[in-house]
């Protein structure tokens, strides 16, 4: 048994997203932030259509990014 806490929630998809699409998570977060004001599912659909992400990966990225507090 390890002392490392298991990553849960949307962030648990991040290693697979980086491996599958060849971009760091910050790349995707930046794109999502640029679409501020759009609805969650609109951004998910955009990531799927324009960038070829799968639904689960797109949804995880959007959920995680939109839940973050804005930088002050």
C-alpha positions in Angstrom: 0.0 0.0 0.0 1.3 3.5 -0.9 0.9 6.8 0.8 0.1 8.5 -2.5 -3.5 9.6 -2.6 -5.4 8.3 -5.6 -6.4 11.0 -8.1 -10.2 11.0 -8.4 -12.7 12.9 -10.5 -12.0 14.6 -13.8 -8.3 14.9 -13.1 -8.0 11.1 -13.2 -8.4 11.4 -17.0 -5.4 13.8 -17.4 -2.6 11.3 -18.0 -4.6 9.5 -20.7 -5.6 12.8 -22.3 -2.0 14.0 -22.5 -0.9 10.6 -23.9 -3.8 10.3 -26.4 -3.8 13.8 -27.8 -0.2 14.8 -27.4 -0.8 18.1 -25.6 -0.4 19.1 -22.0 -3.5 19.7 -19.9 -2.7 23.4 -19.7 -3.1 23.6 -23.5 -6.7 22.3 -23.3 -7.5 24.5 -20.2 -6.4 27.6 -22.1 -8.6 26.7 -25.0 -11.6 26.2 -22.7 -10.9 29.4 -20.8 -11.0 31.3 -24.2 -14.5 30.1 -24.6 -15.7 31.6 -21.3 -19.4 32.4 -21.4 -20.2 29.3 -23.4 -22.2 26.5 -21.8 -20.5 23.3 -20.5 -21.9 21.1 -23.2 -21.2 23.6 -26.0 -17.6 23.5 -25.1 -17.6 19.7 -24.9 -19.1 19.5 -28.3 -16.6 22.0 -29.7 -13.7 20.0 -28.3 -15.1 16.8 -29.9 -15.8 18.4 -33.2 -12.9 20.8 -33.7 -10.1 18.9 -31.8 -11.2 15.2 -32.0 -11.5 14.6 -28.3 -13.6 11.8 -27.0 -16.7 12.7 -25.0 -15.3 11.5 -21.6 -12.0 13.3 -22.1 -13.7 16.5 -23.3 -16.3 16.4 -20.5 -13.6 15.9 -17.8 -11.5 18.8 -19.1 -14.4 21.2 -19.2 -15.7 20.1 -15.8 -12.3 20.5 -14.1 -11.5 23.8 -15.8 -14.9 25.4 -15.2 -14.8 24.4 -11.5 -11.5 26.2 -10.9 -11.5 29.6 -9.2 -10.3 32.4 -11.5 -6.9 33.8 -10.9 -6.9 37.0 -9.0 
